[in-house]
Amino acid sequence: MNMRITGLVLFLVLLVAACGGAEQQPEPAATDHTDEDGHSGHNETAESTRTVATIQDGMQVIELEAGANGYVPGTIELQAGIPTRFIVTRTVESACLEQIQIPDLGIAVTDLPLGEPVTIEFEPTEAGSFQFICGMNMQHGTLVVKREA
Ligand SMILES: [Cu+2]
């Protein structure tokens, strides 16, 4: 008789334990969320190498790194009609990146000594897209010039 009661109590305890375990399982309802996150994350990385020039003392200033990842940022936004100071620093040993040119803006091939910022000045007068290119015409980046506001 005592054995039977003990057995029953044990059975009840196991039941409660099983129920408790089951209660921790719900909440699988996050499927919409992961979908949205994946999407916006993708857009962010695509935009991350695009930079807008900052304006200091009437000049727009942009800094470019020619390094292990190529040109960073790869796309730079400028405004037409504002003198521009384009500061380029090569940070990697690379025969490919040791010169830069912007033929569309009349900037000839320019040497980039390793680790030394080189300033190239020009004033974009027209809206449009202009490529900056390494000396061998292999690496490319883009200046996007917008019309004056
Ligand atoms: Cu090159």
Backbone and ligand atoms as CSV (ligand in chain L), in Angstrom:
chain,resi,resn,atom,element,x,y,z
A,1,MET,N,N,0.823,-1.205,0.000
A,1,MET,CA,C,0.000,0.000,0.000
A,1,MET,C,C,0.860,1.259,0.000
A,2,ASN,N,N,1.818,1.290,0.926
A,2,ASN,CA,C,2.744,2.426,0.940
A,2,ASN,C,C,3.536,2.523,-0.367
A,3,MET,N,N,3.962,1.365,-0.851
A,3,MET,CA,C,4.706,1.334,-2.104
A,3,MET,C,C,3.871,1.927,-3.231
A,4,ARG,N,N,2.594,1.614,-3.260
A,4,ARG,CA,C,1.741,2.109,-4.344
A,4,ARG,C,C,1.608,3.636,-4.300
A,5,ILE,N,N,1.439,4.176,-3.059
A,5,ILE,CA,C,1.306,5.631,-2.940
A,5,ILE,C,C,2.597,6.306,-3.404
A,6,THR,N,N,3.720,5.759,-2.975
A,6,THR,CA,C,5.004,6.331,-3.394
A,6,THR,C,C,5.124,6.324,-4.920
A,7,GLY,N,N,4.706,5.158,-5.476
A,7,GLY,CA,C,4.753,5.062,-6.934
A,7,GLY,C,C,3.882,6.115,-7.584
A,8,LEU,N,N,2.706,6.381,-7.049
A,8,LEU,CA,C,1.785,7.361,-7.611
A,8,LEU,C,C,2.376,8.768,-7.532
A,9,VAL,N,N,2.968,9.054,-6.341
A,9,VAL,CA,C,3.584,10.371,-6.161
A,9,VAL,C,C,4.714,10.570,-7.174
A,10,LEU,N,N,5.534,9.531,-7.316
A,10,LEU,CA,C,6.622,9.612,-8.290
A,10,LEU,C,C,6.083,9.897,-9.690
A,11,PHE,N,N,5.009,9.179,-10.034
A,11,PHE,CA,C,4.394,9.344,-11.346
A,11,PHE,C,C,3.941,10.792,-11.542
A,12,LEU,N,N,3.308,11.380,-10.485
A,12,LEU,CA,C,2.819,12.754,-10.575
A,12,LEU,C,C,3.990,13.730,-10.743
A,13,VAL,N,N,5.041,13.465,-9.963
A,13,VAL,CA,C,6.216,14.353,-10.062
A,13,VAL,C,C,6.763,14.341,-11.481
A,14,LEU,N,N,6.868,13.144,-12.079
A,14,LEU,CA,C,7.371,13.042,-13.448
A,14,LEU,C,C,6.467,13.804,-14.419
A,15,LEU,N,N,5.126,13.683,-14.197
A,15,LEU,CA,C,4.179,14.375,-15.052
A,15,LEU,C,C,4.401,15.887,-15.013
A,16,VAL,N,N,4.524,16.408,-13.781
A,16,VAL,CA,C,4.716,17.850,-13.615
A,16,VAL,C,C,6.021,18.281,-14.284
A,17,ALA,N,N,7.056,17.461,-14.077
A,17,ALA,CA,C,8.337,17.792,-14.682
A,17,ALA,C,C,8.217,17.847,-16.203
A,18,ALA,N,N,7.511,16.863,-16.774
A,18,ALA,CA,C,7.337,16.824,-18.217
A,18,ALA,C,C,6.593,18.064,-18.686
A,19,CYS,N,N,5.546,18.457,-17.931
A,19,CYS,CA,C,4.776,19.640,-18.303
A,19,CYS,C,C,5.648,20.886,-18.269
A,20,GLY,N,N,6.462,20.962,-17.191
A,20,GLY,CA,C,7.336,22.131,-17.086
A,20,GLY,C,C,8.251,22.232,-18.277
A,21,GLY,N,N,8.782,21.082,-18.683
A,21,GLY,CA,C,9.669,21.089,-19.841
A,21,GLY,C,C,8.943,21.569,-21.079
A,22,ALA,N,N,7.717,21.138,-21.251
A,22,ALA,CA,C,6.953,21.513,-22.433
A,22,ALA,C,C,6.669,23.013,-22.441
A,23,GLU,N,N,6.496,23.595,-21.256
A,23,GLU,CA,C,6.151,25.018,-21.219
A,23,GLU,C,C,7.277,25.907,-21.723
A,24,GLN,N,N,8.509,25.423,-21.692
A,24,GLN,CA,C,9.618,26.261,-22.140
A,24,GLN,C,C,9.767,26.294,-23.658
A,25,GLN,N,N,8.975,25.474,-24.337
A,25,GLN,CA,C,9.199,25.342,-25.775
A,25,GLN,C,C,8.581,26.392,-26.693
A,26,PRO,N,N,7.482,27.068,-26.336
A,26,PRO,CA,C,6.831,27.909,-27.356
A,26,PRO,C,C,7.697,29.070,-27.846
A,27,GLU,N,N,7.162,29.965,-28.604
A,27,GLU,CA,C,7.839,31.114,-29.212
A,27,GLU,C,C,8.660,30.754,-30.432
A,28,PRO,N,N,8.126,30.058,-31.401
A,28,PRO,CA,C,8.880,29.895,-32.646
A,28,PRO,C,C,8.429,30.917,-33.680
A,29,ALA,N,N,7.923,32.087,-33.244
A,29,ALA,CA,C,7.204,32.988,-34.154
A,29,ALA,C,C,8.075,34.128,-34.676
A,30,ALA,N,N,9.346,33.873,-34.959
A,30,ALA,CA,C,10.226,34.979,-35.368
A,30,ALA,C,C,10.595,34.923,-36.842
A,31,THR,N,N,9.791,34.267,-37.657
A,31,THR,CA,C,10.180,34.081,-39.059
A,31,THR,C,C,10.115,35.376,-39.868
A,32,ASP,N,N,9.083,36.214,-39.678
A,32,ASP,CA,C,8.990,37.479,-40.431
A,32,ASP,C,C,10.201,38.358,-40.128
A,33,HIS,N,N,10.575,38.346,-38.841
A,33,HIS,CA,C,11.659,39.207,-38.379
A,33,HIS,C,C,12.974,38.918,-39.107
A,34,THR,N,N,13.388,37.657,-39.130
A,34,THR,CA,C,14.663,37.325,-39.757
A,34,THR,C,C,14.646,37.714,-41.227
A,35,ASP,N,N,13.498,37.567,-41.878
A,35,ASP,CA,C,13.381,37.941,-43.282
A,35,ASP,C,C,13.724,39.422,-43.491
A,36,GLU,N,N,13.079,40.295,-42.691
A,36,GLU,CA,C,13.318,41.739,-42.818
A,36,GLU,C,C,14.773,42.088,-42.520
A,37,ASP,N,N,15.296,41.501,-41.455
A,37,ASP,CA,C,16.675,41.814,-41.068
A,37,ASP,C,C,17.653,41.458,-42.181
A,38,GLY,N,N,17.486,40.287,-42.768
A,38,GLY,CA,C,18.379,39.873,-43.827
A,38,GLY,C,C,18.359,40.872,-44.964
A,39,HIS,N,N,17.194,41.386,-45.270
A,39,HIS,CA,C,17.044,42.310,-46.390
A,39,HIS,C,C,17.757,43.640,-46.140
A,40,SER,N,N,17.463,44.273,-44.996
A,40,SER,CA,C,18.051,45.589,-44.740
A,40,SER,C,C,19.565,45.475,-44.560
A,41,GLY,N,N,20.017,44.382,-43.957
A,41,GLY,CA,C,21.444,44.185,-43.791
A,41,GLY,C,C,22.158,44.180,-45.128
A,42,HIS,N,N,21.561,43.561,-46.099
A,42,HIS,CA,C,22.139,43.493,-47.432
A,42,HIS,C,C,22.306,44.896,-48.019
A,43,ASN,N,N,21.268,45.728,-47.907
A,43,ASN,CA,C,21.339,47.083,-48.442
A,43,ASN,C,C,22.425,47.900,-47.754
A,44,GLU,N,N,22.547,47.745,-46.441
A,44,GLU,CA,C,23.540,48.529,-45.702
A,44,GLU,C,C,24.953,48.256,-46.201
A,45,THR,N,N,25.299,46.995,-46.412
A,45,THR,CA,C,26.662,46.695,-46.836
A,45,THR,C,C,26.913,47.265,-48.233
A,46,ALA,N,N,25.906,47.288,-49.081
A,46,ALA,CA,C,26.073,47.828,-50.427
A,46,ALA,C,C,26.374,49.326,-50.373
A,47,GLU,N,N,25.805,50.028,-49.412
A,47,GLU,CA,C,25.974,51.473,-49.318
A,47,GLU,C,C,27.211,51.869,-48.520
A,48,SER,N,N,27.837,50.927,-47.827
A,48,SER,CA,C,28.825,51.298,-46.818
A,48,SER,C,C,30.098,51.889,-47.419
A,49,THR,N,N,30.395,51.667,-48.704
A,49,THR,CA,C,31.608,52.238,-49.268
A,49,THR,C,C,31.310,53.519,-50.034
A,50,ARG,N,N,30.107,54.084,-49.845
A,50,ARG,CA,C,29.764,55.346,-50.498
A,50,ARG,C,C,29.850,56.459,-49.462
A,51,THR,N,N,30.547,57.546,-49.800
A,51,THR,CA,C,30.760,58.630,-48.859
A,51,THR,C,C,30.419,59.959,-49.507
A,52,VAL,N,N,29.876,60.872,-48.719
A,52,VAL,CA,C,29.615,62.223,-49.205
A,52,VAL,C,C,30.741,63.122,-48.708
A,53,ALA,N,N,31.287,63.954,-49.600
A,53,ALA,CA,C,32.383,64.844,-49.225
A,53,ALA,C,C,31.937,65.807,-48.119
A,54,THR,N,N,32.849,66.127,-47.203
A,54,THR,CA,C,32.552,67.130,-46.184
A,54,THR,C,C,33.037,68.482,-46.699
A,55,ILE,N,N,32.383,69.562,-46.285
A,55,ILE,CA,C,32.774,70.896,-46.749
A,55,ILE,C,C,33.448,71.643,-45.607
A,56,GLN,N,N,34.709,72.085,-45.841
A,56,GLN,CA,C,35.498,72.816,-44.840
A,56,GLN,C,C,36.055,74.065,-45.495
A,57,ASP,N,N,35.771,75.237,-44.943
A,57,ASP,CA,C,36.275,76.517,-45.469
A,57,ASP,C,C,36.009,76.676,-46.964
A,58,GLY,N,N,34.815,76.348,-47.400
A,58,GLY,CA,C,34.466,76.547,-48.798
A,58,GLY,C,C,35.037,75.517,-49.751
A,59,MET,N,N,35.741,74.521,-49.223
A,59,MET,CA,C,36.239,73.451,-50.086
A,59,MET,C,C,35.594,72.147,-49.655
A,60,GLN,N,N,35.338,71.306,-50.604
A,60,GLN,CA,C,34.876,69.981,-50.204
A,60,GLN,C,C,36.085,69.062,-50.149
A,61,VAL,N,N,36.129,68.305,-49.067
A,61,VAL,CA,C,37.297,67.480,-48.790
A,61,VAL,C,C,36.889,66.017,-48.801
A,62,ILE,N,N,37.649,65.226,-49.535
A,62,ILE,CA,C,37.401,63.796,-49.528
A,62,ILE,C,C,38.711,63.070,-49.291
A,63,GLU,N,N,38.636,62.004,-48.535
A,63,GLU,CA,C,39.826,61.196,-48.282
A,63,GLU,C,C,39.608,59.814,-48.860
A,64,LEU,N,N,40.608,59.349,-49.561
A,64,LEU,CA,C,40.521,58.044,-50.207
A,64,LEU,C,C,41.696,57.195,-49.756
A,65,GLU,N,N,41.425,55.945,-49.431
A,65,GLU,CA,C,42.507,55.011,-49.139
A,65,GLU,C,C,42.669,54.062,-50.320
A,66,ALA,N,N,43.880,53.958,-50.814
A,66,ALA,CA,C,44.208,52.947,-51.811
A,66,ALA,C,C,44.948,51.858,-51.057
A,67,GLY,N,N,44.223,50.810,-50.675
A,67,GLY,CA,C,44.808,49.815,-49.784
A,67,GLY,C,C,44.495,48.390,-50.206
A,68,ALA,N,N,44.590,47.493,-49.231
A,68,ALA,CA,C,44.407,46.063,-49.501
A,68,ALA,C,C,43.030,45.752,-50.072
A,69,ASN,N,N,42.041,46.597,-49.775
A,69,ASN,CA,C,40.695,46.368,-50.315
A,69,ASN,C,C,40.422,47.226,-51.547
A,70,GLY,N,N,41.462,47.712,-52.189
A,70,GLY,CA,C,41.265,48.590,-53.343
A,70,GLY,C,C,40.984,49.999,-52.873
A,71,TYR,N,N,40.132,50.706,-53.604
A,71,TYR,CA,C,39.804,52.078,-53.225
A,71,TYR,C,C,38.665,52.090,-52.217
A,72,VAL,N,N,38.890,52.740,-51.067
A,72,VAL,CA,C,37.859,52.867,-50.039
A,72,VAL,C,C,37.757,54.330,-49.638
A,73,PRO,N,N,36.598,54.989,-49.738
A,73,PRO,CA,C,35.359,54.425,-50.300
A,73,PRO,C,C,35.434,54.290,-51.814
A,74,GLY,N,N,34.658,53.386,-52.333
A,74,GLY,CA,C,34.657,53.132,-53.768
A,74,GLY,C,C,33.852,54.162,-54.540
A,75,THR,N,N,32.910,54.793,-53.841
A,75,THR,CA,C,32.078,55.818,-54.479
A,75,THR,C,C,32.022,57.043,-53.585
A,76,ILE,N,N,32.275,58.215,-54.176
A,76,ILE,CA,C,32.313,59.461,-53.414
A,76,ILE,C,C,31.381,60.463,-54.075
A,77,GLU,N,N,30.559,61.096,-53.258
A,77,GLU,CA,C,29.600,62.057,-53.785
A,77,GLU,C,C,30.109,63.478,-53.584
A,78,LEU,N,N,30.098,64.266,-54.658
A,78,LEU,CA,C,30.581,65.651,-54.632
A,78,LEU,C,C,29.495,66.575,-55.154
A,79,GLN,N,N,29.664,67.873,-54.892
A,79,GLN,CA,C,28.780,68.860,-55.502
A,79,GLN,C,C,29.540,69.629,-56.572
A,80,ALA,N,N,28.875,69.891,-57.669
A,80,ALA,CA,C,29.495,70.678,-58.728
A,80,ALA,C,C,29.712,72.109,-58.251
A,81,GLY,N,N,30.740,72.765,-58.797
A,81,GLY,CA,C,30.958,74.182,-58.520
A,81,GLY,C,C,31.645,74.486,-57.212
A,82,ILE,N,N,32.156,73.481,-56.509
A,82,ILE,CA,C,32.882,73.712,-55.257
A,82,ILE,C,C,34.291,73.133,-55.411
A,83,PRO,N,N,35.311,73.954,-55.144
A,83,PRO,CA,C,36.683,73.435,-55.237
A,83,PRO,C,C,36.842,72.213,-54.332
A,84,THR,N,N,37.601,71.255,-54.821
A,84,THR,CA,C,37.664,69.965,-54.151
A,84,THR,C,C,39.105,69.593,-53.822
A,85,ARG,N,N,39.290,69.117,-52.613
A,85,ARG,CA,C,40.602,68.629,-52.178
A,85,ARG,C,C,40.455,67.117,-52.004
A,86,PHE,N,N,41.105,66.387,-52.875
A,86,PHE,CA,C,40.999,64.929,-52.926
A,86,PHE,C,C,42.296,64.376,-52.339
A,87,ILE,N,N,42.218,63.829,-51.142
A,87,ILE,CA,C,43.426,63.396,-50.441
A,87,ILE,C,C,43.514,61.875,-50.505
A,88,VAL,N,N,44.545,61.390,-51.174
A,88,VAL,CA,C,44.668,59.957,-51.423
A,88,VAL,C,C,45.874,59.407,-50.676
A,89,THR,N,N,45.674,58.352,-49.925
A,89,THR,CA,C,46.777,57.719,-49.214
A,89,THR,C,C,46.848,56.246,-49.602
A,90,ARG,N,N,47.998,55.854,-50.093
A,90,ARG,CA,C,48.188,54.426,-50.393
A,90,ARG,C,C,48.735,53.742,-49.146
A,91,THR,N,N,48.102,52.659,-48.741
A,91,THR,CA,C,48.475,51.999,-47.487
A,91,THR,C,C,48.968,50.570,-47.709
A,92,VAL,N,N,49.181,50.202,-48.945
A,92,VAL,CA,C,49.612,48.825,-49.210
A,92,VAL,C,C,50.718,48.839,-50.267
A,93,GLU,N,N,51.638,47.906,-50.139
A,93,GLU,CA,C,52.689,47.752,-51.144
A,93,GLU,C,C,52.041,47.167,-52.389
A,94,SER,N,N,51.941,47.951,-53.442
A,94,SER,CA,C,51.220,47.474,-54.615
A,94,SER,C,C,51.618,48.278,-55.832
A,95,ALA,N,N,52.175,47.590,-56.823
A,95,ALA,CA,C,52.546,48.275,-58.062
A,95,ALA,C,C,51.298,48.793,-58.756
A,96,CYS,N,N,50.197,48.092,-58.531
A,96,CYS,CA,C,48.948,48.485,-59.186
A,96,CYS,C,C,48.444,49.830,-58.667
A,97,LEU,N,N,48.497,50.017,-57.367
A,97,LEU,CA,C,47.872,51.200,-56.765
A,97,LEU,C,C,48.843,52.368,-56.598
A,98,GLU,N,N,50.094,52.234,-57.065
A,98,GLU,CA,C,51.055,53.301,-56.753
A,98,GLU,C,C,50.871,54.558,-57.592
A,99,GLN,N,N,49.912,54.552,-58.501
A,99,GLN,CA,C,49.567,55.776,-59.231
A,99,GLN,C,C,48.054,55.871,-59.362
A,100,ILE,N,N,47.574,57.113,-59.451
A,100,ILE,CA,C,46.133,57.312,-59.643
A,100,ILE,C,C,45.921,58.391,-60.696
A,101,GLN,N,N,44.797,58.330,-61.384
A,101,GLN,CA,C,44.467,59.343,-62.399
A,101,GLN,C,C,42.953,59.509,-62.468
A,102,ILE,N,N,42.537,60.706,-62.905
A,102,ILE,CA,C,41.108,60.955,-63.126
A,102,ILE,C,C,40.980,61.589,-64.503
A,103,PRO,N,N,41.087,60.783,-65.529
A,103,PRO,CA,C,41.129,61.334,-66.898
A,103,PRO,C,C,39.906,62.207,-67.217
A,104,ASP,N,N,38.739,61.817,-66.732
A,104,ASP,CA,C,37.512,62.575,-67.034
A,104,ASP,C,C,37.573,64.003,-66.511
A,105,LEU,N,N,38.396,64.244,-65.488
A,105,LEU,CA,C,38.504,65.584,-64.907
A,105,LEU,C,C,39.845,66.226,-65.244
A,106,GLY,N,N,40.567,65.610,-66.158
A,106,GLY,CA,C,41.834,66.176,-66.584
A,106,GLY,C,C,42.962,65.998,-65.582
A,107,ILE,N,N,42.826,65.052,-64.648
A,107,ILE,CA,C,43.883,64.801,-63.668
A,107,ILE,C,C,44.786,63.701,-64.219
A,108,ALA,N,N,46.039,64.073,-64.495
A,108,ALA,CA,C,46.992,63.129,-65.081
A,108,ALA,C,C,47.431,62.089,-64.051
A,109,VAL,N,N,48.145,61.088,-64.524
A,109,VAL,CA,C,48.670,60.042,-63.653
A,109,VAL,C,C,49.534,60.671,-62.563
A,110,THR,N,N,49.232,60.356,-61.316
A,110,THR,CA,C,49.887,60.978,-60.160
A,110,THR,C,C,50.468,59.882,-59.269
A,111,ASP,N,N,51.713,60.053,-58.841
A,111,ASP,CA,C,52.351,59.054,-57.979
A,111,ASP,C,C,51.778,59.090,-56.571
A,112,LEU,N,N,51.662,57.924,-55.942
A,112,LEU,CA,C,51.201,57.817,-54.553
A,112,LEU,C,C,52.263,57.089,-53.733
A,113,PRO,N,N,53.192,57.853,-53.146
A,113,PRO,CA,C,54.208,57.198,-52.298
A,113,PRO,C,C,53.520,56.497,-51.129
A,114,LEU,N,N,54.016,55.320,-50.763
A,114,LEU,CA,C,53.389,54.526,-49.702
A,114,LEU,C,C,53.288,55.320,-48.398
A,115,GLY,N,N,52.088,55.390,-47.839
A,115,GLY,CA,C,51.870,56.002,-46.529
A,115,GLY,C,C,51.869,57.524,-46.515
A,116,GLU,N,N,51.996,58.157,-47.678
A,116,GLU,CA,C,52.029,59.623,-47.718
A,116,GLU,C,C,50.766,60.172,-48.362
A,117,PRO,N,N,49.981,60.958,-47.627
A,117,PRO,CA,C,48.774,61.527,-48.231
A,117,PRO,C,C,49.153,62.459,-49.380
A,118,VAL,N,N,48.524,62.268,-50.513
A,118,VAL,CA,C,48.767,63.115,-51.683
A,118,VAL,C,C,47.479,63.878,-51.965
A,119,THR,N,N,47.599,65.219,-52.061
A,119,THR,CA,C,46.401,66.026,-52.288
A,119,THR,C,C,46.288,66.411,-53.762
A,120,ILE,N,N,45.147,66.116,-54.330
A,120,ILE,CA,C,44.868,66.485,-55.718
A,120,ILE,C,C,43.716,67.481,-55.671
A,121,GLU,N,N,43.904,68.655,-56.263
A,121,GLU,CA,C,42.836,69.660,-56.214
A,121,GLU,C,C,42.220,69.867,-57.584
A,122,PHE,N,N,40.917,69.986,-57.601
A,122,PHE,CA,C,40.190,70.257,-58.845
A,122,PHE,C,C,38.826,70.793,-58.454
A,123,GLU,N,N,38.114,71.304,-59.457
A,123,GLU,CA,C,36.748,71.763,-59.202
A,123,GLU,C,C,35.818,71.162,-60.238
A,124,PRO,N,N,34.965,70.234,-59.804
A,124,PRO,CA,C,34.036,69.651,-60.774
A,124,PRO,C,C,33.012,70.704,-61.193
A,125,THR,N,N,32.835,70.877,-62.484
A,125,THR,CA,C,31.922,71.914,-62.962
A,125,THR,C,C,30.595,71.340,-63.457
A,126,GLU,N,N,30.608,70.078,-63.798
A,126,GLU,CA,C,29.381,69.475,-64.336
A,126,GLU,C,C,28.977,68.268,-63.516
A,127,ALA,N,N,27.663,68.059,-63.443
A,127,ALA,CA,C,27.160,66.848,-62.788
A,127,ALA,C,C,27.485,65.637,-63.651
A,128,GLY,N,N,27.645,64.500,-62.989
A,128,GLY,CA,C,27.916,63.276,-63.740
A,128,GLY,C,C,28.746,62.313,-62.921
A,129,SER,N,N,29.104,61.190,-63.520
A,129,SER,CA,C,29.938,60.189,-62.860
A,129,SER,C,C,31.307,60.183,-63.506
A,130,PHE,N,N,32.327,60.253,-62.684
A,130,PHE,CA,C,33.697,60.296,-63.180
A,130,PHE,C,C,34.507,59.223,-62.469
A,131,GLN,N,N,35.325,58.497,-63.224
A,131,GLN,CA,C,36.096,57.407,-62.648
A,131,GLN,C,C,37.462,57.885,-62.190
A,132,PHE,N,N,37.889,57.455,-61.002
A,132,PHE,CA,C,39.313,57.556,-60.688
A,132,PHE,C,C,39.886,56.154,-60.848
A,133,ILE,N,N,41.100,56.102,-61.390
A,133,ILE,CA,C,41.630,54.844,-61.911
A,133,ILE,C,C,43.090,54.722,-61.506
A,134,CYS,N,N,43.564,53.510,-61.311
A,134,CYS,CA,C,44.989,53.325,-61.036
A,134,CYS,C,C,45.792,53.593,-62.303
A,135,GLY,N,N,47.106,53.652,-62.178
A,135,GLY,CA,C,47.961,53.980,-63.309
A,135,GLY,C,C,47.852,52.987,-64.462
A,136,MET,N,N,47.423,51.758,-64.154
A,136,MET,CA,C,47.333,50.714,-65.187
A,136,MET,C,C,45.917,50.528,-65.701
A,137,ASN,N,N,45.018,51.370,-65.235
A,137,ASN,CA,C,43.632,51.266,-65.676
A,137,ASN,C,C,42.973,49.956,-65.240
A,138,MET,N,N,43.309,49.477,-64.026
A,138,MET,CA,C,42.720,48.220,-63.553
A,138,MET,C,C,41.766,48.436,-62.378
A,139,GLN,N,N,42.185,49.269,-61.403
A,139,GLN,CA,C,41.334,49.542,-60.241
A,139,GLN,C,C,40.517,50.794,-60.529
A,140,HIS,N,N,39.243,50.756,-60.166
A,140,HIS,CA,C,38.363,51.886,-60.459
A,140,HIS,C,C,37.564,52.303,-59.233
A,141,GLY,N,N,37.285,53.592,-59.139
A,141,GLY,CA,C,36.337,54.122,-58.168
A,141,GLY,C,C,35.546,55.208,-58.875
A,142,THR,N,N,34.503,55.704,-58.219
A,142,THR,CA,C,33.620,56.646,-58.904
A,142,THR,C,C,33.390,57.907,-58.085
A,143,LEU,N,N,33.528,59.050,-58.745
A,143,LEU,CA,C,33.105,60.331,-58.176
A,143,LEU,C,C,31.737,60.642,-58.774
A,144,VAL,N,N,30.747,60.780,-57.922
A,144,VAL,CA,C,29.412,61.132,-58.396
A,144,VAL,C,C,29.212,62.614,-58.099
A,145,VAL,N,N,29.192,63.426,-59.140
A,145,VAL,CA,C,29.074,64.875,-58.966
A,145,VAL,C,C,27.627,65.283,-59.166
A,146,LYS,N,N,27.087,65.971,-58.137
A,146,LYS,CA,C,25.701,66.427,-58.211
A,146,LYS,C,C,25.656,67.924,-58.469
A,147,ARG,N,N,24.588,68.340,-59.124
A,147,ARG,CA,C,24.412,69.751,-59.426
A,147,ARG,C,C,24.319,70.570,-58.132
A,148,GLU,N,N,24.763,71.802,-58.177
A,148,GLU,CA,C,24.696,72.686,-57.011
A,148,GLU,C,C,23.264,72.804,-56.504
A,149,ALA,N,N,23.108,72.842,-55.197
A,149,ALA,CA,C,21.757,72.910,-54.617
A,149,ALA,C,C,21.155,74.300,-54.824
L,1,CU,CU,CU,46.575,48.979,-61.414
